[in-house]
Amino acid sequence: MKQALADALEHRGYTALTPVQEAVTDPALANADLLVSAQTGSGKTVGFGLAIAPTLLADAESFAKAASPLALIIAPTRELALQVQRELSWLYAKAGAVVTSCVGGMDMRDERRALGRGAHIVVATPGRLRDHIMRGSIDMSGLRAVVLDEADEMLDLGFREDLEFILGEAPETRRTLMFSATVPRGIANLAKSYQNDAVRVTTTAEKSQHADIEYLAMNVAPRDSENAIINVLRFYEAPNALVFCNTRATVNRLTARLSNRGFSVVSLSGELSQTERTHALQAMRDGRARVCVATDVAARGIDLPNLDLVVHAELPSNHETMLHRSGRTGRAGRKGVSALIVPPQFRRKAERILQGAKVTPTWGEAPSADAIRRRDEDRMLADPAWHEPVAKADRGLVEKLVGQFSAEQIAAAYVRLNGSRQSAPEELAPAGGGQKAPSQRGTFGPSVWFSITGGRKENAEPRRLLPMLCKAGNLTNDDIGAIRVQQDQSYFEIKLSSVEGFLDALGDDMVVEAGAKVTKLDTPPTIVTEQRRGSPPKPQDRKPKGRRSGAAAPIDWDDAPAPRKKKPKPGAPGSKPKFPREPKPERPEGVVTPLKKRKTQDGKPKLVTPVGKPNSKKNKARRAGLQAQDMKGGSAVPKRGRKKP
C-alpha cells in the first residue's frame, strides 16, 4: 500500500481493513480485472480506491500534474457519485490527486472547464459521461482503470447501452473492476464482453445477509401502516432514520404527515432538483433533520454516518432492492435495524422477499403506545444529566426552584416538559383486522362534553384528534371518551375528574394545535349520523325502478307488481310468426341509372351520387369527372360522395 494512502486511512481512524478491502488489495491481483460481489456498507468505495492505486501511481508516491484522466469511476446516481468523489478526495488527498465529478443536474459548462484544467480521477454517472464523450469534452486515451460501482443497479435502471458505449470507447489496455451486491446474468455477460480473464472475488455471506442489521417484520392492521411508521420512529428515536416508499406521491404524503406530527423530516425523490437533494442530505448529516423519506432510486448508495434505522413503509418489489435499502444502515461495523411494515394482504409477499434475501427476521407487531411511553421513561432516567454537577451559572435558578416548589411539583413539571418535546404515540389496532378490539375499561362514568372546530370538511378523524388532545391537555387515553366528528366541527367527552386539569393546560385561549378552538358545552351535543356513500338505501327511501322521484306515491314493496315479462325470441313457443320479405328484383347488368337531381336550400340543383352499381366503369368515370369539375369550381358534389384528390 502506498504511504500516502496509509497515512490517510490512519488519519481517518482506520485500524483494520474490512474483508472486501483486504480481498481487492491482495498483491496477486494488482494488475487483474476484478468482478467483486460484496454487500452494501462493506467499504467498497475505499476498497476500489485502494485497489486501483498501484495501477494509477505505478512506482511513484504522488501524482504528477493533472492532464487527461487516469481513472474513471461510474456510479448509477448523482448522490452516489458525489459520495464516491468525497471518499476518494480524502483518500488521495496526500497523494495530490485531483478528483472531479460529471453528473446529471449540474452545469455541464463547469464540468467541461474542470476537465479542461485536468483531473486524475473522474467520477460520473453513465448518461452525463456519454454526453461528454460524444461532445469531445473528455480525453479517454490515457485511462488506466475503469470502475463500475453498483453495476447491477445501473443495469436495472436501463444504463446497459450507455455502459457498453463507454467501455467501447475506453482503451483496451485498461484495467476494469466491477463491484456489485449481486451478480445476475446481465452482469456476468457484461464482464465476459468487456473484461479480460476477470478474477471473481466473493465476500457476500452465502447463508445470511448483513450480520450487523436486525431485521424486524411488523404485522399491522390494514389502515394502520402510517401510524405504525410513526410508532417505530418514536420507539427507536434514532439519530438518523430512512423511510423508503415506492412512489413520489407516497413520499410527499408521508413527509407532510410526519412534519405535522413534529418530526424534523426531509424528502428525497426524483422530482427534486440536484440542489434540493444535496440540501436534504446535508440537513441529515449536520443534525437539522432526523428522518428522510425517500424513493429507492433517490436514496441509492447514500451513506449517512448515524443512520441506525431503516423503515420499509412499502414493501420493495424484490429481495435485491430490500438488501440495498437495508444496507444503508449497519455500515462499517455499526449496528442497525431494518423494519418492514407488513399489512395482512402483503404477508405472503414479505415472506417471499425475505426468503429470497436469505434473511430470517423477527416477526411481531409494531410498538404500541404503552411500549413507547415505557421506552421514553427509560431514556429519561438513563440521561447522564442526572449525574452531572450543578453548573455555577444555573445554581441561582436551581435554588429558586427548590425554595419555591416542592420536589413533586418539580418532577411533574419536568415530566410534562419532556413529553411536550415529543410527538404523542399512535394507538394501533390489533394486527389481525382493521377494527380496534372492543374496549375493556368498562363504563366511562360522569363526563363533560366539549366541541372543537374542524370536522369532515377539514379531514378531521378521531385517530388524529385523540393524540392532539392528549398532548395539549396533558391527558391519557383513559381520560377521553367518545369522539364524534360532524360536518363542520367535532365533539369529545372528557372524564369529569380530568376536566379541571384539561382546562388549566389549555389556558384562557382554549386553543390546541393548528389554531383549533375548544369550547365547553353545558349539555351533550346532538349527533347527526350521516349515511355513508355506497351504503344500501333504507326501505322507506327506495323508489320503484323506472319512475322519477316524486312522480308517484310510495309503493308497498310487499304488494309490488310483478316485473314485466320479456318478449319471446322469434321462433320460440308463443312468439309471433315472422314472414320473410320478398326479394328485390335484380337490376339488369349494363344499365346505369342517370344522376338524380335535388333542390338545395337556395333553389339551385345539386348533383348526388348515382344509383346503381357503384363500381361499374361508367360510374367510376362519371365520379372522376364530377370530382375534377368540383376542383375547378363547378357544381358541388356532396361530401359523403367525395374522395380525397
GUSEZA-660183 format. One line per 2 residues: number of its first residue (from 1); their letters; for each residue x, y, z of C-alpha. Coordinates in steps of 0.001 Angstrom, whole numbers, plus 500000, padded with zeros to 6 digits. Example, Ala and Ser with C-alpha at 12.3 -4.5 7.8 and 13.67 -1.06 7.14 Angstrom:
BEGIN
1 = AS = 512300:495500:507800 | 513670:498940:507140;
end
This chain:
BEGIN
1 = MK = 500000:500000:500000 | 501229:503498:499145;
3 = QA = 502358:505504:502156 | 500131:508478:501295;
5 = LA = 497073:506250:501340 | 498145:504531:504553;
7 = DA = 498526:507921:506252 | 495068:508976:505030;
9 = LE = 493495:505806:506475 | 495255:506295:509808;
11 = HR = 494161:509919:509973 | 490595:508807:509225;
13 = GY = 490639:506356:512146 | 491020:503059:510246;
15 = TA = 492663:500403:512422 | 491918:497422:510180;
17 = LT = 490579:496819:506691 | 487217:495200:506011;
19 = PV = 487126:491764:504297 | 486344:493245:500869;
21 = QE = 489163:495788:501205 | 491653:493081:502134;
23 = AV = 490490:490896:499222 | 490829:493525:496481;
25 = TD = 494220:494801:497758 | 495847:491373:497505;
27 = PA = 499196:491924:495708 | 498475:488920:493488;
29 = LA = 495521:490830:491958 | 497399:494100:491375;
31 = NA = 497020:494012:487573 | 493951:491784:487149;
33 = DL = 490414:492680:486165 | 488043:492036:489082;
35 = LV = 484379:491096:489404 | 483578:491734:493070;
37 = SA = 480310:490908:494827 | 480022:492433:498288;
39 = QT = 477115:493625:500379 | 476403:497315:500787;
41 = GS = 478136:499010:503678 | 481197:496768:503472;
43 = GK = 483618:499549:502472 | 483594:499040:498705;
45 = TV = 484426:502669:497882 | 487646:502692:499893;
47 = GF = 488260:499157:498619 | 488380:500001:494923;
49 = GL = 490216:503241:495762 | 492993:501136:497287;
51 = AI = 492785:498524:494522 | 493461:500949:491629;
53 = AP = 496226:502874:493438 | 499107:500692:492117;
55 = TL = 497703:500966:488600 | 497462:504767:488743;
57 = LA = 500660:505604:490651 | 502920:502753:489474;
59 = DA = 506238:503313:491288 | 505540:506946:492262;
61 = ES = 504242:508041:495654 | 502245:511011:494358;
63 = FA = 500609:512169:491149 | 502169:514448:488578;
65 = KA = 500361:517495:487201 | 496807:516647:486178;
67 = AS = 496143:516153:482482 | 493784:513628:480879;
69 = PL = 492010:511298:483362 | 493825:508182:484601;
71 = AL = 490791:506543:486266 | 487077:506592:485605;
73 = II = 484524:505697:488310 | 480937:505155:487083;
75 = AP = 478029:505201:489565 | 474261:504887:488933;
77 = TR = 473001:508030:490729 | 474123:511571:491399;
79 = EL = 474138:511117:495185 | 476309:508016:494995;
81 = AL = 478702:509650:492511 | 479154:512711:494733;
83 = QV = 479632:510459:497747 | 482328:508472:495923;
85 = QR = 484016:511744:494978 | 484151:512785:498654;
87 = EL = 485578:509425:499736 | 488293:509352:497071;
89 = SW = 489163:513000:497724 | 490290:512373:501314;
91 = LY = 491831:509008:500420 | 494054:510508:497672;
93 = AK = 494478:513979:499219 | 498089:513420:500396;
95 = AG = 498970:511860:497032 | 497996:515101:495272;
97 = AV = 495143:513664:493199 | 492565:515895:491512;
99 = VT = 489140:514242:491721 | 486241:515767:489758;
101 = SC = 482671:514723:489012 | 480392:514704:485962;
103 = VG = 476790:514074:486977 | 473360:514954:485698;
105 = GM = 471687:518009:487160 | 474908:520031:487312;
107 = DM = 476072:522741:484926 | 477789:520982:482034;
109 = RD = 479910:524038:481232 | 481514:523952:484682;
111 = ER = 482283:520274:484210 | 483887:520926:480817;
113 = RA = 486096:523622:482324 | 487124:521277:485152;
115 = LG = 488015:518551:482666 | 489944:521076:480589;
117 = RG = 492049:522057:483615 | 492934:518402:484123;
119 = AH = 491880:515634:486511 | 493426:512386:487677;
121 = IV = 490150:510677:488664 | 486685:511368:487204;
123 = VA = 483542:510156:488963 | 480492:510219:486689;
125 = TP = 477006:508927:486023 | 476524:506955:482760;
127 = GR = 474268:509403:480899 | 476311:512538:481589;
129 = LR = 479600:510752:480856 | 478324:509598:477477;
131 = DH = 477351:513195:476657 | 480884:514394:477441;
133 = IM = 482421:511647:475302 | 480185:512439:472319;
135 = RG = 480934:516181:472650 | 484662:515541:472912;
137 = SI = 484903:517104:476375 | 486848:514231:477912;
139 = DM = 490010:512559:476626 | 489914:508843:477424;
141 = SG = 493154:507897:475690 | 495145:507919:478943;
143 = LR = 492769:505811:481032 | 494436:503102:483098;
145 = AV = 491458:501905:485159 | 487641:501890:484903;
147 = VL = 485463:501039:487931 | 481742:500244:487726;
149 = DE = 480182:500773:491164 | 476749:499221:491822;
151 = AD = 476833:497631:488381 | 473658:495626:488941;
153 = EM = 471721:498778:489757 | 472942:500501:486594;
155 = LD = 471584:497642:484510 | 468266:497762:486373;
157 = LG = 467994:501494:485645 | 468474:500928:481917;
159 = FR = 472086:502092:481515 | 473324:498993:479681;
161 = ED = 473612:500748:476299 | 475474:503693:477874;
163 = LE = 477889:501374:479684 | 478631:499426:476516;
165 = FI = 479297:502675:474671 | 481633:503980:477412;
167 = LG = 483570:500727:477750 | 483847:500524:473971;
169 = EA = 485443:503992:473840 | 487949:503250:476628;
171 = PE = 491423:501877:475729 | 491652:498105:475533;
173 = TR = 494733:498101:477773 | 492756:499492:480704;
175 = RT = 492023:497614:483918 | 488296:497061:484579;
177 = LM = 486786:496491:488034 | 483080:495742:488567;
179 = FS = 481522:495978:492028 | 478022:494677:492613;
181 = AT = 475938:493439:495537 | 474639:490607:493342;
183 = VP = 475902:489102:490099 | 472912:488367:487848;
185 = RG = 473221:487090:484294 | 473419:490599:482821;
187 = IA = 476475:491460:484935 | 478156:488167:484055;
189 = NL = 477611:488780:480323 | 478938:492336:480624;
191 = AK = 482037:491044:482393 | 482701:488463:479664;
193 = SY = 482423:491088:476942 | 484489:493909:478460;
195 = QN = 486873:492269:480955 | 489982:490196:480328;
197 = DA = 490023:486969:482380 | 488345:488681:485327;
199 = VR = 489004:487255:488790 | 485832:486598:490771;
201 = VT = 486016:487969:494329 | 483129:486965:496588;
203 = TT = 482689:488335:500088 | 478915:488092:500365;
205 = AE = 477713:485625:503000 | 476028:482616:501477;
207 = KS = 473557:481899:504270 | 472954:485248:505925;
209 = QH = 472939:488886:504914 | 474063:491941:506863;
211 = AD = 475078:490389:510175 | 475102:493828:511801;
213 = IE = 471453:494520:510885 | 468484:493353:512948;
215 = YL = 465543:492553:510662 | 462039:493080:512036;
217 = AM = 458801:492223:510218 | 455867:494037:511840;
219 = NV = 452295:492926:511292 | 449912:495902:511225;
221 = AP = 446210:496416:510616 | 445272:497389:507033;
223 = RD = 444692:501065:507901 | 447480:501470:510435;
225 = SE = 450556:501443:508197 | 451375:505146:508624;
227 = NA = 450563:505044:512346 | 452944:502103:512722;
229 = II = 455700:504087:510992 | 455224:506914:513489;
231 = NV = 455432:504485:516411 | 458569:502818:515044;
233 = LR = 460301:506179:514692 | 459227:507175:518204;
235 = FY = 460253:503854:519753 | 463824:503870:518435;
237 = EA = 464472:507652:518339 | 467426:507026:516010;
239 = PN = 469811:509928:515264 | 469110:509331:511560;
241 = AL = 466298:507247:510104 | 465479:506474:506468;
243 = VF = 461901:505654:505410 | 461552:504033:501979;
245 = CN = 458480:504425:499750 | 457760:503131:496255;
247 = TR = 456313:506291:494659 | 456826:510050:494799;
249 = AT = 453197:510570:495827 | 453680:508386:498905;
251 = VN = 456886:510261:499741 | 455066:513607:499641;
253 = RL = 452105:512387:501684 | 454207:510693:504372;
255 = TA = 456582:513670:504601 | 453647:516009:505261;
257 = RL = 452192:513621:507856 | 455483:513318:509780;
259 = SN = 456086:517056:509609 | 452642:517728:511080;
261 = RG = 453438:515326:513910 | 456543:517287:514877;
263 = FS = 459300:515205:513267 | 462255:517010:511693;
265 = VV = 461906:515415:508264 | 463207:515906:504717;
267 = SL = 462263:514137:501482 | 464333:512688:498673;
269 = SG = 462733:511850:495325 | 463403:512157:491607;
271 = EL = 461245:515260:491203 | 463632:517347:493328;
273 = SQ = 466464:519318:491786 | 470061:518407:492499;
275 = TE = 470414:521409:494825 | 467339:520398:496837;
277 = RT = 468584:516822:497156 | 472019:517996:498269;
279 = HA = 470497:520277:500906 | 468286:517442:502187;
281 = LQ = 471253:515108:502686 | 473295:517877:504300;
283 = AM = 470453:518524:506747 | 470603:514854:507749;
285 = RD = 474374:514954:508194 | 474512:518080:510352;
287 = GR = 471552:517090:512569 | 468959:519616:511389;
289 = AR = 466791:516701:510218 | 466481:513230:511695;
291 = VC = 464112:511468:509273 | 464463:511191:505491;
293 = VA = 461561:509848:503400 | 462863:508659:500033;
295 = TD = 462268:506527:496966 | 464612:503685:496030;
297 = VA = 466343:505449:493138 | 466892:508709:495015;
299 = AR = 468404:507005:498063 | 470562:504557:496138;
301 = GI = 474032:504374:497640 | 473730:507278:500082;
303 = DL = 475813:506994:503233 | 474732:508786:506411;
305 = PN = 477101:508465:509378 | 474477:507956:512118;
307 = LD = 471816:506055:510183 | 470628:503450:512707;
309 = LV = 467107:502753:511415 | 465621:501855:508017;
311 = VH = 461825:501575:507708 | 460199:499955:504678;
313 = AE = 456934:501912:504564 | 456045:499937:501427;
315 = LP = 457475:496547:500573 | 460061:496554:497775;
317 = SN = 459470:494714:494521 | 462243:492133:495045;
319 = HE = 464783:490934:497576 | 467711:492738:495903;
321 = TM = 466009:496084:496471 | 465329:495166:500087;
323 = LH = 469007:494337:500655 | 470088:497632:499094;
325 = RS = 467592:499531:501241 | 468646:497786:504430;
327 = GR = 472311:498220:503573 | 472051:501944:504261;
329 = TG = 472350:501050:507960 | 474693:498691:509786;
331 = RA = 477696:500073:507890 | 481370:499887:508877;
333 = GR = 480727:497808:511993 | 477769:499838:513334;
335 = KG = 474567:498115:514377 | 471294:498918:512649;
337 = VS = 467614:497988:512459 | 465601:497275:509301;
339 = AL = 461835:497269:509948 | 459291:496059:507381;
341 = IV = 455695:497285:507719 | 453544:494301:506656;
343 = PP = 449739:494666:506339 | 447814:491358:506198;
345 = QF = 447352:491444:502410 | 451140:491647:501873;
347 = RR = 452196:488899:504290 | 452875:486386:501509;
349 = KA = 454924:488893:499518 | 457015:489795:502563;
351 = ER = 457788:486130:503274 | 458817:485583:499643;
353 = IL = 461132:488624:499644 | 462769:487663:502944;
355 = QG = 463284:484105:501786 | 464889:485292:498551;
357 = AK = 467217:487555:500534 | 468198:484666:502863;
359 = VT = 467120:486729:505841 | 465401:485383:508952;
361 = PT = 463509:488270:510583 | 461802:488574:513938;
363 = WG = 458038:488666:513375 | 455851:490683:515704;
365 = EA = 453629:493742:515969 | 454597:497396:515735;
367 = PS = 455436:499143:519028 | 452322:500071:520971;
369 = AD = 451709:503428:522626 | 452332:501931:526084;
371 = AI = 455627:500406:524942 | 456752:503801:523612;
373 = RR = 455866:505520:526909 | 457885:502954:528850;
375 = RD = 460781:503426:526433 | 460599:507212:526897;
377 = ED = 460699:506737:530652 | 463775:504517:530420;
379 = RM = 465543:507033:528180 | 464677:509878:530533;
381 = LA = 466027:508072:533606 | 469163:506950:531736;
383 = DP = 470083:510500:530726 | 473575:511330:532071;
385 = AW = 472350:514817:533005 | 471023:513352:536284;
387 = HE = 474559:512679:537468 | 476203:515909:536347;
389 = PV = 477029:518525:539000 | 475068:521783:539090;
391 = AK = 476785:524438:536980 | 477640:527742:538615;
393 = AD = 475543:529646:536063 | 472465:527554:536932;
395 = RG = 472864:527402:540722 | 470801:530536:541401;
397 = LV = 467829:529291:539358 | 468083:525816:540899;
399 = EK = 467955:527220:544452 | 464996:529403:543481;
401 = LV = 463064:526423:542129 | 463844:524274:545166;
403 = GQ = 462748:527040:547513 | 459535:527864:545663;
405 = FS = 458259:524423:544641 | 458161:521004:546195;
407 = AE = 460149:518075:544792 | 456918:516528:543483;
409 = QI = 455972:519688:541599 | 459433:519985:540048;
411 = AA = 459369:516336:538962 | 455863:516677:537474;
413 = AY = 456865:519826:535582 | 459956:518097:534203;
415 = VR = 457910:515115:533008 | 455427:517408:531245;
417 = LN = 458163:519488:529617 | 459988:516358:528483;
419 = GS = 456815:514936:526952 | 455934:518180:525168;
421 = RQ = 459098:517942:523087 | 457999:514632:521576;
423 = SA = 455145:513554:519353 | 452417:511525:521047;
425 = PE = 452413:507845:520002 | 449586:506353:517978;
427 = EL = 447036:503869:519272 | 447233:500877:516936;
429 = AP = 444514:498391:516127 | 445176:494656:516512;
431 = AG = 447216:493393:513582 | 444708:490716:512687;
433 = GG = 441999:493119:511465 | 441125:496616:510543;
435 = QK = 438954:497444:513573 | 440017:498025:517123;
437 = AP = 439190:495476:519758 | 436269:496304:521993;
439 = SQ = 437204:498395:524980 | 437797:496517:528220;
441 = RG = 437860:499555:530541 | 434186:499318:531497;
443 = TF = 431781:502209:531988 | 433280:505627:531297;
445 = GP = 431405:507343:534131 | 430459:511054:534563;
447 = SV = 431850:513234:531796 | 431734:516689:530241;
449 = WF = 431342:517321:526513 | 433476:519747:524517;
451 = SI = 433415:520928:520912 | 436414:521664:518694;
453 = TG = 436499:523500:515383 | 437102:521304:512354;
455 = GR = 435039:518439:511019 | 434798:516240:507962;
457 = KE = 435386:519210:505672 | 438823:519635:507249;
459 = NA = 439516:515848:507180 | 439242:515540:510959;
461 = EP = 439461:511966:512268 | 439319:510501:515790;
463 = RR = 442762:508927:515382 | 444237:512387:514764;
465 = LL = 442187:514238:517366 | 442999:511811:520177;
467 = PM = 446806:512342:520322 | 446367:516077:519736;
469 = LC = 444008:516421:522719 | 446172:514218:524933;
471 = KA = 449245:516307:524189 | 447561:519712:524529;
473 = GN = 445564:518896:527663 | 448007:516591:529498;
475 = LT = 445505:513734:529244 | 445737:509996:528740;
477 = ND = 443582:507802:526533 | 441518:506765:529551;
479 = DI = 440549:510410:530215 | 438864:510831:526825;
481 = GA = 435641:509068:525998 | 433680:509239:522764;
483 = IR = 434821:511369:519821 | 432155:512320:517295;
485 = VQ = 433190:514025:514042 | 430484:516108:512339;
487 = QD = 430483:518058:509101 | 431793:521417:510419;
489 = QS = 433002:520601:513935 | 433747:517680:516246;
491 = YF = 432707:516730:519779 | 434518:514801:522501;
493 = EI = 433852:513933:526121 | 436321:514092:528995;
495 = KL = 436079:512339:532329 | 434690:514702:534966;
497 = SS = 437698:514270:537246 | 440082:515347:534446;
499 = VE = 438192:518430:533238 | 439879:520886:535624;
501 = GF = 443391:519811:534605 | 442395:519913:530935;
503 = LD = 441134:523495:531202 | 444254:524591:533091;
505 = AL = 446507:523093:530411 | 444649:524882:527596;
507 = GD = 444640:528246:529348 | 442300:531138:528712;
509 = DM = 442633:530922:524898 | 441271:527338:524781;
511 = VV = 443276:526688:521610 | 445115:523473:520670;
513 = EA = 447317:522634:517660 | 446701:524309:514274;
515 = GA = 444581:527025:515935 | 441642:524722:516708;
517 = KV = 439270:526344:519229 | 437839:524244:522090;
519 = TK = 434513:525132:523742 | 432968:523603:526851;
521 = LD = 429335:522513:526397 | 426658:522673:529087;
523 = TP = 424600:519860:527594 | 425534:516825:525474;
525 = PT = 425527:517670:521757 | 423068:516394:519192;
527 = IV = 424951:513941:516977 | 423825:513755:513358;
529 = TE = 424554:510415:511742 | 425036:510789:508001;
531 = QR = 424526:507974:505550 | 427827:506913:504047;
533 = RG = 428363:506813:500320 | 427785:503357:498895;
535 = SP = 425598:502095:501780 | 422254:500500:500790;
537 = PK = 419205:502822:500919 | 416680:502485:503688;
539 = PQ = 413433:500646:502775 | 411306:503791:503158;
541 = DR = 413633:505694:500806 | 413504:503208:497955;
543 = KP = 411507:504068:494847 | 410263:501788:492080;
545 = KG = 412608:501390:489180 | 411712:503430:486130;
547 = RR = 409762:506199:487971 | 411000:509687:488607;
549 = SG = 411475:510917:492141 | 408152:512364:493382;
551 = AA = 406204:511297:490270 | 404143:508651:492044;
553 = AP = 403027:507743:495527 | 405234:505341:497548;
555 = ID = 404599:501715:496738 | 404203:498976:499279;
557 = WD = 407018:496691:498251 | 405254:493630:499583;
559 = DA = 402392:494245:497092 | 404600:495499:494279;
561 = PA = 403584:494424:490763 | 405477:491588:489150;
563 = PR = 408204:492551:486698 | 407228:492866:483067;
565 = KK = 407798:489697:481044 | 410263:489757:478194;
567 = KP = 409075:489071:474648 | 409939:485586:473403;
569 = KP = 412594:485317:470739 | 411470:484681:467111;
571 = GA = 410787:481017:466560 | 410275:480296:470267;
573 = PG = 406932:478947:471543 | 404435:481777:471901;
575 = SK = 406229:484138:469523 | 404551:485737:466535;
577 = PK = 405347:484237:463131 | 407945:486110:461136;
579 = FP = 407302:486285:457405 | 410279:486710:455049;
581 = RE = 410385:489780:452859 | 410103:489455:449119;
583 = PK = 413460:489826:447407 | 414056:492966:445342;
585 = PE = 414220:492468:441609 | 417721:492314:440268;
587 = RP = 418863:495236:438136 | 419948:494232:434623;
589 = EG = 423660:494372:434014 | 424993:497243:431939;
591 = VV = 422148:499601:432866 | 423333:502785:434527;
593 = TP = 420852:504962:436307 | 421415:508615:435453;
595 = LK = 422346:511093:438180 | 419438:512333:440209;
597 = KR = 418929:515997:440900 | 417525:517568:444005;
599 = KT = 416970:521142:445012 | 419052:522716:447731;
601 = QD = 418001:525445:450158 | 418872:528247:447717;
603 = GK = 416820:526620:444954 | 419764:525555:442786;
605 = PK = 420071:521938:441645 | 422652:519799:443341;
607 = LV = 424131:516594:441964 | 424033:513486:444086;
609 = TP = 425704:510121:443714 | 424205:507777:441138;
611 = VG = 422039:504826:441996 | 423083:501532:440539;
613 = KP = 426284:499573:440555 | 428750:501938:442204;
615 = NS = 431852:500175:440932 | 430890:499954:437285;
617 = KK = 433249:501527:434758 | 430770:504187:433692;
619 = NK = 430018:505268:437262 | 433725:505413:438108;
621 = AR = 434351:507621:435090 | 431378:509802:435972;
623 = RA = 432585:510273:439560 | 436070:511157:438356;
625 = GL = 434611:513827:436068 | 432489:515260:438855;
627 = QA = 435484:515462:441176 | 437564:517208:438515;
629 = QD = 434715:519626:437856 | 434339:520294:441587;
631 = MK = 438039:521070:441937 | 437741:523632:439112;
633 = GG = 434850:525357:440838 | 431991:523648:439046;
635 = SA = 428854:522081:440502 | 429062:520856:444032;
637 = VP = 429300:517183:444978 | 428100:516078:448451;
639 = KR = 430951:515443:450885 | 429830:511919:451547;
641 = GR = 430282:511126:447857 | 433708:512697:447515;
643 = KK = 437084:511086:447558 | 440176:512945:448616;
645 = P = 442064:514135:445492;
end
